[in-house]
Amino acid sequence: MHRIHLPFYALIMFVLFSIPTPTAQGANTSFPEVMIILDGSGSMWGNAGSQTKIKAAKDVLHQLVPSLPAEVKFGLTVYGHRQKGRCDDIEVIMPAGSDDRDLLLSKVDDISPKGKTPIADSIKMVVDELKRKENETTIILVSDGEETCNPDPCGVVKVLKETGIKFILHVVGFDVDQTQKIELACLADAGGGQYFDAANAADLLTALQIVQKEVSQKVEFEKAKTTKKKKKSNLGKLKVTYPASGEKSLAHIRIVRKKDDKIIKTAAKPKAESIHPLLSGEYNVIFGYANSNNQKPSEIAPITITINGGETKELALGTLVFNVADSLKKIPANTVTLRRNDGQVVLETPGKSNTYYFFTSKPLPPGTYSFEYFYKTMEAPTIAANNITINAKAESLLTLDCGIKINKHEQNMTGFDLIDNTTGKPSLQIKRRWDNDYPIWYSFIVQPGNYSLNVYIKGMNEALPIADDIVIKKGELLEFDTGL
């Protein structure tokens, strides 16, 4: 760290010389921004030679700001200039990055020193505004005294520097004593910059020689820079995501080029997040779901996507998670079906004497579904649940915990109908197979509600209505005794 003595006007000269001038590639050269933090505390009315410190500051700014290269952008922050005794009297008069010279000078002319010296909070306010800037910002702090509001201003600057925000802090002590010099020099050291004492012209020359050398290196570095140009690749990516609980059901992802119906890729047993590089174009993405007993995977309708070069297209599914009561897991069914609310069947899962994949968690396109099951002797599928909402990247829990089971009896029963008393339509219609009484005595999943029961007895020409007020509640398997 250098401690250099110089007159106050050298501050502005420092700003002038520490900014690279335009190179031959000026349009492609980035220049650092400068933020001046100016002391506006009451002590700035003190004399520096034949004039007050604040008057000297204003005069130097009026002489040199108009001569700064047009590429130089700057900002101005002042503290202690509006109220006496207030540690929060800090104002960013012009944010870093401005190039309005006339406005800056008019704001400088309005400064009237009054209050305290909140150095640490002023630096913190300025640095907080630099978080989104890519280029390094040079901060010049000019103070004629020590911190009066924060017990550890140097510690504050050290913490700010550790955040990784790009700034350098140089400090000018303007007519300060030895104790104040030590504190201000610590700030410059913590901020990665230099400390200068405003004292005499000889020291100014030394300072400018040091700065000149540094600037020359920066200018050469800027000249050596090449212009970056980006070109997009024809290659894009498809990113498929879904909650990991659905991995056990998904057998494959098949990607088919739409223009010629050619299979481009089949990803077997894909993870919850998978990336697939593809050339630009339209594709159909088909999801296949595992089935028991080595049956061919069930596939849903293609989802059409467009891949653009240099971009990643995300296809996000949700996962349907089943919570099924043990007593209902072995429902007699040839298939279970997930049907969208518009009536379109999205996925059919066959059983073939093994119901394992009936209730495994399944990744699905976002939408609203019903869950149905069907056995070959049924008149129509039974809706076990409806209005199931699937959201992208989220799990949806489907609880199946209520149903009905007809207790076995001696009468030769050939089937039964469970009628929904609200709609008057059958919810469940069961007939036995030709060779025995399967599946009449099994447990069947039905939705909570109020029902009537009709049974069919061999030899009778019409159904026998044996109950008209059967209430099935959530979480309840009703075992019904027909009395036959």
Secondary structure, 3 states (H helix, E strand, C coil): CCEEECCCCHHHHHHHHCCCCCCCCHHHCCCCEEEEEEECEHHHHCEECCEEHHHHHHHHHHHHHHHCCCCCCEEEEEECCCCCCCCCCEEEEEEEEECCHHHHHHHHHCCCCCECCCHHHHHHHHHHCCCCCCCCEEEEEEECCCCCCCCCHHHHHHHHHHCCCCEEEEEEEECCCHHHHHHHHHHHHHCEEEEEEECCHHHHHHHHHHHHHHHHHHHHHHHCCCCCCCCCCCEEEEEEECCHHHCCCEEEEEEEECCCCEEEEEEECCCCEEEEEEECEEEEEEEEECCCCCCCCEECCCEEEEECCCCEEEEECEEEEEEECHHHCCCCCCEEEEEECCCCEEEEEECCCCCHHHCCCEEECCEEEEEEEECCCCCCCEEEEEEEEECCCCEEEEEECCEEEECCCCCCEEEEEEEECCCCCEEEEEECCCCCCCCCCCEEECCCEEEEEEEEECCCCCCEEEEEEEEECCCCEEEECCCC
